[in-house]
Amino acid sequence: MIPDARYVLPLRWRDDAGLPELVSYLRQLVEWIPVTVVDGSAPELFRAHAAALPAGVVHLPPEPWPGGNGKVAGVMTGVTHAREERLILADDDVRYGAEALHRVVALLAGADLVRPQNYFAPLPWHARWDTGRTLLNRAFGADYPGTLGVRRSRLLAAGGYDGDVLFENLELIRTIRAAGGREVIARDLCVPRLPPTVRHFVGQRIRQAYDDFAQPGRLAAELSLAPLLLWAARRPPRLLVLVLAAIGAACWGRRGAEGAFDRSAPLWAPVWLLERAVCIWLAVGYRLRGGVPYAGSRLRTAAHSRHELQQRHAGGAAPRVAGATAPATGADDA
């Protein structure tokens, strides 16, 4: 059992089609690390999960947290109930092995936040499509995964993170940085995740594009894609250059991943760029209408800017978000 560490999994399901596979994963996982599942599913599903989850898994309902993003409430419930300092936060589709768990926990000895990388396994067509996005993100820095390692004391000393955002992982990363925390991006630490259903994949296209409102430079670049493609389409050689440039960038993003990404994966980068050229303008339409629909309401803010969070956390590590309390040990444990 990994010492002074815990795995926190926020869960909110509408059906239990994936329950047997998740239970099998957790049965293995709980032998390596203590596990908390914070379950915001409907009452009948919550009861079914309580009966099915392996012995040793802590199963909790989410506690109230400011903001409309239920995942943030799930994460912060798990964080506040944990007693371990080094936490691995992971979506319900992330599938760690023992080696990756140990590596994240080891990196947290010298960091407040660890950002691994995800890849899809297995690879149906829509997972290959979305891998184009992952590789382009890596080509220009790193991808935003469905899992993070975090030091509990640093996050609680920061007052938790804002739950009224759509891009909650970026909000968490920026909050830790703004509170003085140190981030380690582990580009070579690749953790598999299950691909979504085709229906879920289709439903995420505009929502993922909306995340770019938290990254103005990227937003401007993606808004220029459609005009650029229309210009290039008038002369096939121009279009070919753009296609080859996208594939080349994706090939660069594939480097350092220790075979996690299929060799053909960069070929999907132009397809993803074409999708984003359309969806980013549809996301603008949502912005003008007040934000993206989420759980019966609308979330307007993708994530707060670095500057805004730095201003919020300037002057000390006192909690800035209602409902959080700083630990007695403070953030100096990091």
C-alpha positions in Angstrom: 0.0 0.0 0.0 1.4 3.4 -1.0 1.9 5.4 2.2 0.4 8.9 2.8 -1.5 8.8 -0.4 -5.2 8.5 -1.5 -7.0 8.2 -4.8 -10.1 10.4 -5.2 -12.7 9.6 -7.9 -15.7 11.9 -8.4 -18.6 10.0 -9.9 -21.9 11.1 -11.3 -23.6 8.5 -13.5 -27.0 8.3 -15.2 -26.8 4.6 -15.8 -24.6 1.7 -14.6 -23.6 0.3 -18.0 -19.9 0.6 -17.0 -20.2 -0.5 -13.4 -18.8 -4.0 -13.7 -15.7 -2.7 -15.4 -15.2 0.1 -12.8 -15.7 -2.3 -9.9 -13.0 -4.6 -11.4 -10.6 -1.7 -11.7 -11.3 -0.5 -8.2 -10.8 -4.0 -6.8 -7.2 -4.0 -8.1 -6.7 -0.3 -7.3 -7.6 -0.6 -3.6 -4.8 -3.1 -3.1 -2.3 -0.4 -4.1 -3.7 2.8 -2.6 -6.7 3.9 -0.4 -9.6 4.9 -2.6 -12.5 7.4 -2.1 -15.4 7.5 -4.5 -17.5 10.7 -4.2 -20.8 9.7 -5.8 -23.2 12.3 -7.0 -25.4 9.8 -8.8 -29.2 9.6 -8.3 -30.2 7.9 -5.0 -31.0 4.5 -6.5 -27.7 4.4 -8.4 -25.9 5.6 -5.3 -27.3 2.6 -3.3 -26.4 0.2 -6.1 -22.9 1.5 -6.1 -22.6 1.2 -2.4 -23.5 -2.5 -2.7 -21.2 -3.2 -5.6 -18.0 -1.3 -4.7 -15.2 -3.4 -3.3 -14.6 -3.6 0.4 -12.2 -0.8 1.6 -13.4 1.8 -0.9 -14.8 4.9 1.0 -18.1 5.8 -0.7 -19.4 9.3 0.0 -22.1 11.7 -1.4 -20.7 15.1 -2.5 -21.1 17.9 0.0 -22.2 21.4 -1.0 -19.6 23.5 -2.7 -20.0 27.0 -4.3 -20.6 26.9 -8.1 -22.5 24.9 -10.6 -19.8 22.4 -11.6 -20.7 19.2 -9.7 -17.3 17.6 -10.4 -15.6 20.3 -8.3 -17.9 19.5 -5.4 -17.0 15.9 -5.7 -13.3 16.6 -5.8 -13.4 19.0 -2.8 -15.5 16.5 -0.8 -12.9 13.9 -1.3 -10.0 16.3 -0.5 -11.5 17.6 2.7 -12.4 14.0 4.0 -8.9 12.7 3.2 -6.2 12.6 5.8 -3.4 11.8 3.4 -1.2 14.6 2.0 -0.6 13.3 -1.5 -3.8 12.8 -3.5 -4.4 11.5 -7.0 -7.6 13.0 -8.5 -9.0 11.0 -11.4 -12.1 10.9 -13.6 -14.1 7.7 -13.7 -12.6 6.7 -17.1 -8.9 6.9 -16.1 -7.1 3.6 -15.5 -3.9 3.7 -13.5 -1.4 0.9 -13.2 0.8 0.4 -10.1 3.9 2.0 -11.6 2.1 5.2 -12.7 0.5 5.5 -9.2 3.9 5.2 -7.5 5.4 7.8 -9.9 2.8 10.4 -9.4 3.0 10.0 -5.6 6.9 10.2 -5.8 6.7 13.4 -7.9 4.4 15.0 -5.2 7.3 14.8 -2.8 8.8 17.8 -4.6 5.7 19.4 -6.2 2.3 20.7 -5.2 0.7 19.6 -8.5 1.6 16.8 -10.9 0.1 16.8 -14.4 0.4 13.3 -16.1 -0.8 12.8 -19.7 -3.7 10.6 -20.9 -4.1 8.4 -23.9 -7.1 6.4 -25.1 -7.1 2.6 -24.9 -8.7 1.0 -26.8 -8.9 3.1 -29.9 -12.2 3.2 -31.8 -12.5 5.8 -34.6 -13.7 8.7 -32.4 -10.9 8.1 -29.9 -8.4 8.3 -32.7 -10.1 11.6 -33.8 -9.8 13.1 -30.4 -6.2 11.9 -30.1 -5.4 14.5 -32.7 -6.3 17.2 -30.1 -4.1 15.5 -27.5 -1.1 15.4 -29.7 -1.5 19.0 -30.8 -1.8 20.1 -27.2 1.4 18.2 -26.5 3.2 19.8 -29.5 2.7 23.2 -28.0 3.2 22.3 -24.3 1.2 19.6 -22.7 -2.3 18.1 -22.7 -4.9 18.7 -19.9 -5.6 15.2 -18.6 -8.5 13.7 -16.7 -6.2 13.1 -13.7 -3.9 15.2 -11.5 -1.7 14.7 -8.5 -2.1 17.3 -5.8 -0.8 18.0 -2.3 -3.8 18.3 0.0 -2.3 21.0 2.2 -1.6 23.3 -0.7 -5.1 23.0 -2.2 -6.8 23.6 1.2 -4.5 26.5 2.0 -5.6 28.0 -1.3 -9.2 27.7 -0.2 -10.0 25.0 -2.7 -10.9 26.1 -6.3 -13.9 27.8 -7.9 -16.7 25.5 -8.8 -18.5 28.0 -11.1 -16.3 27.1 -14.2 -16.5 24.7 -17.1 -12.8 23.9 -17.5 -12.4 22.7 -13.9 -9.0 21.1 -14.4 -7.4 24.3 -15.7 -9.0 26.2 -12.9 -7.4 23.8 -10.4 -4.0 24.0 -12.1 -4.1 27.8 -12.2 -5.3 28.0 -8.5 -2.4 26.0 -7.3 0.1 28.1 -9.3 -1.6 31.4 -8.1 -1.3 30.2 -4.5 2.5 29.7 -4.9 2.5 26.0 -5.7 4.9 24.2 -7.9 3.6 22.3 -10.9 5.4 19.3 -12.5 4.3 18.4 -16.0 5.2 14.7 -16.5 5.0 14.4 -20.3 6.4 10.9 -20.3 4.0 9.7 -17.6 1.1 8.5 -19.8 -2.0 7.0 -18.1 -4.7 5.2 -20.2 -8.3 6.3 -20.2 -11.3 4.6 -21.6 -12.8 6.2 -24.7 -16.2 7.8 -24.4 -19.3 6.5 -26.2 -19.8 8.0 -29.6 -22.8 9.9 -28.3 -20.8 11.4 -25.5 -18.0 12.2 -27.9 -20.3 14.1 -30.2 -21.9 16.0 -27.3 -18.5 17.2 -26.1 -17.3 18.9 -29.3 -18.7 22.4 -28.7 -18.2 22.2 -25.0 -14.5 21.4 -25.4 -14.1 24.3 -27.8 -15.7 26.6 -25.2 -12.8 25.9 -22.9 -10.7 28.1 -25.1 -12.3 31.2 -23.7 -9.9 30.6 -20.8 -6.9 30.8 -23.2 -7.2 34.0 -25.3 -4.2 33.3 -27.5 -5.4 29.9 -28.4 -9.0 31.2 -28.9 -7.7 33.8 -31.4 -5.7 31.2 -33.3 -8.7 28.8 -33.5 -11.1 31.6 -34.6 -8.7 32.2 -37.5 -8.8 28.5 -38.6 -12.0 28.7 -40.6 -10.9 31.8 -42.7 -7.5 30.3 -43.1 -9.0 27.0 -44.4 -11.3 28.8 -46.8 -8.3 30.8 -48.1 -6.2 27.6 -48.5 -9.0 25.7 -50.2 -8.9 28.0 -53.2 -5.5 26.6 -54.0 -4.9 22.9 -53.2 -1.1 23.3 -52.7 -1.8 25.7 -49.8 -4.3 23.3 -48.3 -1.7 20.5 -48.6 0.9 22.6 -46.7 -1.6 23.2 -43.9 -2.4 19.5 -43.7 1.2 18.5 -43.6 2.0 21.2 -41.0 -0.8 19.8 -38.7 0.5 16.2 -39.1 4.1 17.4 -38.5 3.0 19.2 -35.3 1.1 16.1 -34.1 4.2 13.9 -34.8 6.2 16.3 -32.6 3.6 16.0 -29.9 3.9 12.2 -30.0 7.5 12.4 -28.9 8.4 11.5 -25.3 5.3 9.4 -24.8 7.0 5.9 -24.7 4.7 4.3 -27.3 1.4 5.5 -25.8 0.2 6.9 -29.1 -0.3 4.9 -32.2 1.9 5.7 -35.1 -1.1 6.6 -37.3 -2.5 9.0 -34.6 -0.9 12.2 -36.1 -2.9 11.6 -39.3 -6.1 12.6 -37.4 -4.8 16.0 -36.4 -6.1 17.7 -39.6 -9.5 16.1 -39.0 -9.6 17.5 -35.5 -8.5 21.0 -36.7 -11.4 21.0 -39.2 -13.8 20.1 -36.4 -12.4 22.9 -34.2 -12.6 25.4 -37.0 -16.4 24.9 -37.0 -17.0 24.3 -33.3 -15.1 27.3 -32.0 -17.6 29.6 -33.8 -20.5 27.6 -32.4 -18.9 28.1 -29.0 -19.0 31.8 -29.6 -22.7 31.5 -30.2 -23.1 29.8 -26.8 -21.0 32.6 -25.2 -23.3 35.2 -26.6 -26.3 33.4 -25.1 -24.8 33.3 -21.6 -22.6 30.2 -21.6 -22.7 26.4 -22.1 -25.7 24.4 -20.8 -24.6 22.4 -17.8 -26.8 20.4 -15.3 -29.9 22.5 -16.0 -28.2 25.9 -16.0 -25.5 27.7 -17.9 -21.8 28.1 -17.1 -20.3 31.2 -18.7 -16.8 31.1 -17.3 -14.4 28.5 -18.8 -11.8 29.2 -16.2 -10.5 32.3 -14.5 -7.4 34.0 -15.9 -4.0 33.7 -14.2 -4.0 37.4 -13.4 -7.4 37.2 -11.7 -6.4 34.2 -9.6 -3.1 35.8 -8.7 -5.0 38.9 -7.5 -7.4 36.7 -5.5 -4.6 34.9 -3.8 -2.3 37.9 -3.3 -1.5 38.7 0.3 -1.4 35.2 1.7 -2.7 31.7 1.7 -5.9 32.3 3.5 -8.9 30.5 2.0 -10.6 32.5 -0.8 -13.5 30.1 -1.6 -16.3 29.6 0.9 -16.5 26.3 2.5 -12.7 25.5 2.7 -10.5 25.6 5.7 -6.8 25.8 5.8 -5.0 22.8 7.5 -3.1 23.5 10.7 0.2 22.4 9.0 -0.2 25.1 6.3 1.2 25.0 2.8 4.8 24.9 3.9 4.6 21.1 4.0 5.0 21.0 0.2 
